[in-house]
């Protein structure tokens, strides 16, 4: 494992030399570059050569940098023939186009099974791109996908619902995306027939009893789902109890729920996940 932190962009050449040396001297499998202030300009100085030469690399963590989509394009191109298994891109100012770039990488790298794109403002467009590229093209590995805090909203939930129809995703984290009951209803329609998903994270999405009712109807006969996270929503104790009773083999978390009061507007639930 090789780990760097706190590097300035001016150290890109030094980083490139260190990675080149590591590629020659050892079979490096884990590379962690969180919070290194890596920009698109910096990444072009080391990623094309270094990442293509690290043949045994399994885990690449680039969380909390400033890659933007230009930097991601360079990284994706360099990883095209890799054996990567896990890619972490949390908080890199990526935007919607990152959805298409990462989805295409998943098709190029059969071993890639875990992707974290949280906190990148993918929005509904990014979710739609992921679903469009992967839908109907089953992956070699069942995918674990973290899309939390990306402002996906209802349209994003509908796009991802189509991806769940092909049974290629084993874990999906969608916390803090303003999905609301309408988004949950769209996903519930396909969850009824899903036989692959084992984890679903729906924390802080302003879900009420209406959304839970849709989940209950869809999942009451689903024995595959092992964990359902519903923390920091607007669900009543009665609705949670009914869901728990209907899914005895599933671990359901529900901390911090505040049921809506009569007359409360949809977006008025406060507090919550990550606060």
Buried (B, 14 or more C-beta within 10 A) or exposed (E): EBEBEEBEBEBBEBBBEBBBEBBEEEEBBBBBBBBBBBBBEBBBBBBBBBBBBBEEBBBBBBBBBBBBBBBBBBBBBBBEEBBBBBBBBBBBBBBBBBBBBBBBBBEEBEEBBBBBBBBBBBBBBBBBBBBBBBBEEEBEBBBBBBBBBBBBBBBBBBBBBBBBBBBBBBBBBBBBBBBBBBBBBBBBBBBBEBEBBBBBBBBBBBBBBBBBBBBBBBBEEBEBBBBBBBBBBBBBEEBBEBBBEBBEEBEBBBEBBBBBEEEEEEEEBEEBBEE
